[in-house]
Amino acid sequence: MTITLILPQPPGYSETFFRSKIQGLQESGHEVILVTAATDQNFEACQHLHHPKVSKNNLVQVFKMLGVYLGLLPYLKSVSKYIKLEKSEGTSVKRMFEKLYINATLIKLRTDWLHFGFATMALERELVAKAIGAQLAVSLRGYDIGVYPLKHPNCYTKLWDYVDKVHSISKYLLEKAYGLGLSTQVPINIITPAVDLKMIGHSKPTHNDKLTILSIARLHWIKGIDDLIETAYALKQKGIDFEWKIIGSGDQKHEERYKFHVYQKQLRDQIIFLDKQTHQETIDHLHKTDIYVQTSLSEGFCNAVLEAQALGKLCLVYDAGALSENIVHEETSWLVQKAKPELLANKILEVLNHDEKIKKSIQGNAKERVQNKFGLEVQKEAFTEFYL
C-alpha cells in the first residue's frame, strides 16, 4: 500500500510524531511519500515531493504555470476527472486552472491514500483524492478545529463531503468537528500524540534554590498567558519565592502586551520569557523544573504536558479542551477550573504542601501511564491499523 502524507514542511529531527509514524508504516511494509511546500530542506526518510512554488512576479509565474501544465499531459485522465469534479462544485474556470497548478504534484501521484496532516492543509485540495482514485484522510489538531473556524465559518463543508476517514488527536477535537458539520458516519480513529521516552531520558531530582515553575506555550490569548501572569502575582502576594519560565514566542504585539502585564504586576524578577527553544533545550528545562503548569483556555491535547508527566513532574493544568484526556485528575496530575488564576495559585500551594509520599505516588503514576499509553510503539501500531 502507498500512503502519501501532506505536511506544511518536512518534520524536523526532533518532531517524533510524524517521523515515528512514517517509520512505523515503512516497517509494516507500506511505501510512504511525503509532500510539502517547496523548501530547501530535504527529508531523507522517504520519497519527498514538493508543491509548485507560487512566484510574486507575474511573468515568472506564467512560465511556471505553463511548465507545470505541460508536466500534467501524461496524466490527462486524472486531470480530466479533477476538472469535472471542480465543475460539479461550481468552480470558475480561472480558479480551476489556479487549483490545477497548486495541486499538480498530488494529481500526478499513484497512491492509495492522501492523508493531510492538518485539516487546514486539505482546503482547496478536497477533490484531488477522488480524481486520482485514492482515499482521503485528514488529521484534526488544535488550531484546525479550535481556532481557524472561528474566523472562517463553514470552511470544512466541502472537506466533510469528500473525506473517507478522520484521525483526531483527542475526543475533544472530534466532538468539536462534529459540531462543525463532520458526519458521525465517517470512520474515525483517535490516535493521541506520543512521547519518545528514550530521547527525553529519565527523570532526575531537582536541586533549585527556589521554586521553579515551567510553562511551554506560544504567546497567544488561547494559551492563557494573562492567567499565568495573574497566577504568578497571586503566588507572590502569598509570599512564595519562585521563578517561572515561559518557553514560547509570539508576534511582537502579543509579546509586548504580556511583558507589559508582567511589568505592571512587578514580576520581572519572577517571570522569565525564554522565547522559542529547540526541543532538546526544552527537555533540558523540563528536567530542571519543580512544577509544570499549563494555563491554556483550549488544548487539542498538548505534548508538553505528556513530556512533563513522563519525567515525573508535578503538573497543574487548566481543565480545558483535551487536557482532561491527557492527565487523570489527582492520580497523575491535577486539573484546575480554567480562567481561575487565584484558584490555580491556591492549588499550587496545596500540592507543594502535600505529603512527600502522595507526591511521589502521583509522579510514579504519571510516568507509568505515559509509558504504557503514550509511547511511540503504541502510536506506530495505531497508525498501521488506521489505513486497513
Secondary structure, 3 states (H helix, E strand, C coil): CEEEEECCCCCCCCCHHHHHHHHHHHHCCCEEEEEECCCCCCCCCCEEEECCCCCCCHHHHHHHHHHHHHHCHHHHHHHHHHHHHHHHCCCCHHHHHHHHHHCHHHHCCCCCEEEECCHHHHCCCCCHHHHHCCEEEEEECHHHHHCHHHHCCCCCHHHHHHCCEEEECCHHHHHHHHHCCCCCCCCEEECCCCECHHHHCCCCCCCCCCEEEEEECCCCHHHCHHHHHHHHHHHHHCCCCEEEEEECCCCHHHHHHHHHHHHHCCCCCCEEEEECCCHHHHHHHHHHCCEEEECCCCCCCCHHHHHHHHCCCEEEEECCCCHHHHCCECCCEEEECCCCHHHHHHHHHHHHCCCHHHHHHHHHHHHHHHHHHCEHHHHHHHHHHHCC
